[in-house]
Amino acid sequence: MDNRKFAKVVFSFATIGVLIAAGLAVKRVKAQTTTVQPFTAIEVNTGLAGAQHGKFVQDGQPQIPAPHVYTKILAVRSDGAVSITQKWNKSDALGKEIFMRMVYNPAEKTKTFYDPFTQSVVHHPYTFDNSLKGGDYCDGTPDGQIEGFDVVLHEDTVQKQGDGEIITNKTWSAPKLGCYVLKNEIVSQHDGWVKFDITRSVTHIRVGEPDPWYFAEPAGLTERTPEEWKDELVRRTPVVVAPE
């Protein structure tokens, strides 16, 4: 896997369920869910490339792979709406903190992006990450606790690629949080060597309705299409490459 492909995998890691779920060899149980509890939490994402699959120095020689780590703030309301807030990675270079938000509202079937830097609001076609709801992720094997919540383990069928790469995908979800995924690990191996190990984990969970700020639309934003937003981002920061 080249560096560009690895970066894409890390960038899209928040989207769980890219592999097809299938039966496990061990006995699995259907977890009993209770009323979904609203909560706020921190999501930590870590991507680590294996030997000769990470970044390279200018002379072409491989260097020790450095982990790619970033965090998000999750806010889940009792009506099922979810807000994901992330500090823009160019904030420090600009000398100020800039937080961008994506808000999913399943009741209204909306997916809205708020960017205070470009003063933009972007309406995306509605999709909903399966990790943000129940379903297959409550169909698994009881596997202890994470952050004080009982979790069930759901493991997708091992994916074998044409070049010999083997990908495993394990998910731990909490029935009492509406089967929200509290940990997900995707590991790729080739000839016994790890190509990449990507982990998403949720910590600092605070049960209760989130602060309304996470879902409120800031005043003074201009509605833009995704393409217009990218153009505006580049226009305002010429050295920045707009995310794909």
C-alpha positions as CSV (number, residue, x, y, z in Angstrom):
1,M,0.0,0.0,0.0
2,D,1.6,3.3,-1.0
3,N,1.6,6.4,1.1
4,R,-1.4,8.1,-0.7
5,K,-3.5,5.0,-0.3
6,F,-2.6,4.7,3.4
7,A,-3.5,8.4,3.9
8,K,-6.9,7.8,2.3
9,V,-7.5,4.8,4.6
10,V,-6.7,6.9,7.7
11,F,-8.8,9.8,6.5
12,S,-11.8,7.7,5.9
13,F,-11.4,5.5,9.0
14,A,-14.4,7.1,10.7
15,T,-16.6,5.3,8.3
16,I,-17.1,1.9,9.8
17,G,-18.7,-1.1,8.0
18,V,-16.8,-1.0,4.7
19,L,-16.3,-4.7,4.9
20,I,-19.2,-7.2,4.5
21,A,-20.4,-8.8,7.7
22,A,-20.6,-12.5,7.9
23,G,-21.1,-15.3,10.4
24,L,-18.5,-16.1,13.0
25,A,-17.3,-19.5,14.0
26,V,-18.1,-18.8,17.6
27,K,-21.6,-18.5,19.0
28,R,-22.9,-15.0,18.8
29,V,-25.8,-13.4,20.7
30,K,-28.1,-10.6,19.8
31,A,-27.5,-7.9,22.4
32,Q,-30.5,-6.4,24.1
33,T,-30.6,-2.7,23.6
34,T,-32.1,-0.2,26.0
35,T,-33.2,3.4,25.4
36,V,-30.4,5.2,23.7
37,Q,-28.5,7.4,26.1
38,P,-27.4,10.8,24.8
39,F,-23.7,11.5,25.5
40,T,-20.6,13.5,24.6
41,A,-17.2,11.9,24.2
42,I,-13.8,12.1,22.6
43,E,-12.9,9.9,19.7
44,V,-9.2,9.1,19.2
45,N,-8.0,7.9,15.8
46,T,-4.6,6.3,15.4
47,G,-3.1,5.0,12.2
48,L,0.3,3.3,12.2
49,A,2.1,2.1,9.1
50,G,4.3,-1.0,9.2
51,A,7.9,-1.2,7.9
52,Q,8.4,0.3,4.5
53,H,4.7,1.4,4.3
54,G,5.0,4.7,6.1
55,K,6.5,8.0,5.1
56,F,9.9,8.1,3.4
57,V,12.7,10.6,3.6
58,Q,13.9,12.4,0.5
59,D,16.6,10.0,-0.4
60,G,14.1,7.2,-0.7
61,Q,15.3,5.3,2.3
62,P,12.5,4.2,4.7
63,Q,12.3,5.9,8.1
64,I,10.7,4.7,11.3
65,P,6.9,5.0,10.7
66,A,5.3,7.7,12.8
67,P,1.7,7.3,13.9
68,H,-1.0,9.5,12.5
69,V,-3.2,10.6,15.4
70,Y,-6.2,12.9,15.5
71,T,-9.2,13.5,17.7
72,K,-12.8,14.4,17.4
73,I,-15.6,15.3,19.7
74,L,-18.8,13.3,19.5
75,A,-22.1,14.6,20.6
76,V,-25.2,12.3,20.5
77,R,-28.6,13.6,21.3
78,S,-31.5,11.5,22.5
79,D,-33.4,12.1,19.3
80,G,-30.6,10.3,17.4
81,A,-28.9,13.4,16.0
82,V,-25.1,13.2,16.0
83,S,-22.5,16.0,15.8
84,I,-18.8,15.4,15.0
85,T,-16.5,18.3,15.7
86,Q,-12.8,18.3,14.7
87,K,-10.1,20.9,15.0
88,W,-8.8,21.9,11.5
89,N,-5.3,20.6,11.1
90,K,-4.1,24.0,9.7
91,S,-5.3,25.9,12.7
92,D,-1.9,26.1,14.4
93,A,-0.3,27.5,11.3
94,L,-2.9,30.2,11.2
95,G,-2.4,31.0,14.9
96,K,-6.0,30.3,15.9
97,E,-8.2,27.3,16.7
98,I,-10.8,26.5,14.0
99,F,-13.3,23.8,14.7
100,M,-15.4,22.3,11.9
101,R,-18.6,20.3,12.5
102,M,-20.6,17.7,10.6
103,V,-24.1,17.2,11.9
104,Y,-26.2,14.2,11.1
105,N,-30.0,14.4,11.7
106,P,-31.7,11.1,10.9
107,A,-35.2,12.5,11.7
108,E,-34.8,15.2,9.0
109,K,-32.5,13.1,6.8
110,T,-29.9,15.9,6.7
111,K,-26.1,15.9,6.8
112,T,-24.8,19.4,7.3
113,F,-21.2,20.7,7.4
114,Y,-20.3,24.0,9.2
115,D,-17.0,25.7,8.6
116,P,-16.3,29.0,10.4
117,F,-13.0,29.5,8.5
118,T,-14.6,29.9,5.1
119,Q,-17.9,31.0,6.7
120,S,-19.6,28.1,4.8
121,V,-22.5,25.8,5.4
122,V,-22.6,22.8,3.1
123,H,-25.5,20.4,2.7
124,H,-24.4,16.9,1.8
125,P,-26.6,14.0,0.5
126,Y,-27.8,12.3,3.6
127,T,-25.8,9.2,4.7
128,F,-25.4,7.8,8.1
129,D,-22.3,5.9,9.4
130,N,-23.4,2.5,10.6
131,S,-21.4,3.0,13.7
132,L,-23.7,5.7,14.8
133,K,-26.7,3.4,15.1
134,G,-27.6,-0.2,16.0
135,G,-28.0,-3.1,13.7
136,D,-25.3,-5.6,13.0
137,Y,-23.0,-4.0,15.5
138,C,-25.2,-5.3,18.3
139,D,-25.0,-8.8,16.9
140,G,-21.8,-10.1,18.5
141,T,-20.1,-11.8,21.4
142,P,-20.0,-10.3,24.9
143,D,-16.4,-9.1,25.4
144,G,-16.1,-7.2,28.7
145,Q,-16.4,-3.5,29.1
146,I,-15.0,-0.3,27.6
147,E,-15.3,3.0,29.6
148,G,-17.6,1.2,32.0
149,F,-20.1,0.0,29.3
150,D,-20.6,-3.7,28.4
151,V,-19.6,-4.3,24.8
152,V,-20.1,-7.0,22.2
153,L,-17.4,-7.9,19.7
154,H,-18.3,-8.1,16.0
155,E,-15.6,-9.4,13.7
156,D,-16.0,-9.2,9.9
157,T,-14.9,-12.0,7.6
158,V,-11.1,-11.9,7.0
159,Q,-10.6,-10.1,3.6
160,K,-7.9,-11.7,1.4
161,Q,-6.6,-9.5,-1.4
162,G,-5.1,-10.6,-4.7
163,D,-1.6,-9.6,-3.7
164,G,-1.7,-11.7,-0.5
165,E,-2.7,-8.8,1.8
166,I,-5.0,-10.0,4.7
167,I,-7.3,-7.5,6.4
168,T,-9.1,-8.0,9.7
169,N,-11.8,-5.7,11.1
170,K,-13.0,-5.9,14.7
171,T,-15.7,-3.8,16.2
172,W,-16.7,-3.4,19.9
173,S,-20.1,-1.7,20.4
174,A,-22.1,-0.7,23.5
175,P,-25.7,-1.9,23.6
176,K,-26.6,0.7,26.3
177,L,-25.4,3.5,24.0
178,G,-27.6,2.3,21.1
179,C,-24.9,0.0,19.9
180,Y,-22.5,2.9,19.3
181,V,-19.0,1.7,18.4
182,L,-16.6,2.3,21.2
183,K,-13.6,0.7,19.5
184,N,-12.8,-0.4,16.0
185,E,-9.5,-1.9,14.8
186,I,-8.5,-2.6,11.2
187,V,-5.3,-4.4,10.6
188,S,-3.6,-5.2,7.2
189,Q,-0.9,-7.9,7.0
190,H,1.2,-9.1,4.1
191,D,3.6,-12.1,4.3
192,G,3.3,-11.9,8.1
193,W,4.2,-8.2,8.3
194,V,1.8,-5.5,9.4
195,K,1.2,-3.0,6.6
196,F,-1.0,-0.8,8.7
197,D,-2.9,-0.8,12.0
198,I,-5.8,1.7,12.3
199,T,-7.7,2.1,15.6
200,R,-10.6,4.3,16.5
201,S,-11.6,4.4,20.2
202,V,-14.0,6.4,22.2
203,T,-13.1,7.8,25.6
204,H,-14.2,10.4,28.2
205,I,-17.9,9.5,27.8
206,R,-20.3,11.8,29.6
207,V,-23.9,10.6,29.5
208,G,-26.5,13.4,29.2
209,E,-27.8,15.8,26.5
210,P,-24.9,17.5,24.8
211,D,-24.4,21.3,24.8
212,P,-26.7,22.8,22.1
213,W,-23.7,24.4,20.5
214,Y,-22.7,21.2,18.8
215,F,-25.9,21.3,16.7
216,A,-26.5,25.0,16.3
217,E,-25.9,26.7,12.9
218,P,-23.6,29.7,13.3
219,A,-24.8,33.0,12.1
220,G,-23.5,34.7,9.0
221,L,-22.6,31.6,7.0
222,T,-22.9,31.3,3.2
223,E,-24.5,28.2,1.7
224,R,-22.1,26.6,-0.7
225,T,-21.8,23.3,-2.6
226,P,-19.0,20.9,-1.7
227,E,-17.1,22.1,-4.7
228,E,-17.6,25.7,-3.9
229,W,-16.4,25.1,-0.4
230,K,-13.2,23.5,-1.6
231,D,-12.5,26.4,-3.9
232,E,-13.1,28.9,-1.1
233,L,-10.8,26.9,1.2
234,V,-8.0,27.0,-1.4
235,R,-8.7,30.7,-2.1
236,R,-8.4,31.7,1.5
237,T,-5.3,29.5,2.2
238,P,-3.4,29.1,-1.1
239,V,-0.9,26.8,0.5
240,V,-3.5,24.3,1.6
241,V,-4.6,21.4,-0.5
242,A,-8.4,20.9,-0.1
243,P,-9.3,17.4,1.3
244,E,-10.6,14.9,-1.1
